[in-house]
Amino acid sequence: MELKFKQLFKFLLISCISFSASANVALVEGFVRAMPPSVPNTAAYFTLENHGPDLTLVSVDVTFAKEAQLHTVIEENGVVKMRQVESFSVPMHGRLTLNESGEHVMLMGLKHQLPVGQNVELVLHFNDGSQLPISLPVSKQEMAKQGEGHHHHHHH
């Protein structure tokens, strides 16, 4: 038991030194959408909490896909479109929430199918040069179930 704790402690120590992680930003929750094998793209949704000054998320690195793009959803004349953006801002003492109906990270060109229940690693890069490695579970869940019923049209 103690040995594991020591190793974990050592690992935490090392990762604190090697990443100039912004100590102010923390992952609250998140997941990567599980897709059928035939679908080459997926998306990551997560919530970050910022306990420090304004920060901007400028890019995301992943090893399991060709590229990660920051996307936002905009509505133009009642048509919802996805648009790639340069960055997401994480307000001072605020939250950045990525979800299906708003901002999210598109993961393009998956190199292999992501197994449900496994965690995948993403590294978030901020405009002050800091990085935040995060680990997100792969899940089939629909965030829309949390009381967002307007995506589903019920035909009686």
CORDA-V94623 format. One record per pair of residues at least 12 apart in sequence whose C-alpha atoms are under 8 Angstrom apart, sorted by the first residue. I is the first residue (numbers start at 1). J is the second residue. Records with the same first field share a line. If there is no record, write none. Layout:
I: J, J
This chain:
19: 130, 131, 132
20: 129, 130, 131
21: 130, 131, 132, 133
22: 130, 131, 132
24: 49, 50, 51, 52
25: 48, 49, 50, 51, 52, 132
26: 48, 49, 50
27: 46, 47, 48, 49, 134
28: 46, 47, 48, 49
29: 46, 47, 48
30: 44, 45, 46, 47, 136, 137
31: 44, 45, 46, 136, 137, 138, 139
32: 44, 45, 120, 136, 137, 138, 139
33: 45, 138, 139, 140, 141
34: 114, 115, 116, 138, 139, 140
35: 113, 114, 140
36: 113
37: 113
40: 108, 109, 110
41: 106, 107, 108, 109, 110
42: 106, 107, 108, 110
43: 104, 105, 106, 107
44: 98, 104, 105, 106, 107
45: 97, 98, 99, 100, 104, 105
46: 97, 98, 99, 104
47: 95, 96, 97, 98
48: 90, 95, 96, 97
49: 90, 93, 94, 95, 96
50: 90, 91, 92, 93, 94, 95
51: 92, 93, 94
52: 92, 93
53: 91, 92, 93
54: 89, 90, 91, 92, 93
55: 89, 90, 91, 92, 126, 127, 128
56: 87, 88, 89, 90, 126, 127, 128
57: 87, 88, 89, 90, 124, 125, 126, 127
58: 86, 87, 88, 124, 125, 126, 127
59: 86, 87, 124, 125, 126
60: 105, 122, 123, 124, 125
61: 122, 123, 124, 125
62: 121, 122, 123
63: 121, 122
64: 110, 111, 112
65: 107, 108, 109, 110, 111, 112
66: 107, 108, 109, 110, 111
67: 107, 108, 109
68: 105, 106, 107, 108
69: 84, 85, 105, 106, 107, 108
70: 84, 85, 86, 87, 88, 103, 104, 105, 106
71: 83, 84, 85, 103, 104, 105, 106
72: 84, 85, 102, 103, 104
73: 101, 102, 103
74: 102
99: 143
100: 143, 144
114: 138
115: 138
116: 137, 138, 139, 140
117: 137, 138, 139
118: 137, 138
119: 135, 136, 137, 138
120: 135, 136, 137, 138
121: 133, 134, 135, 136
122: 134, 135, 136
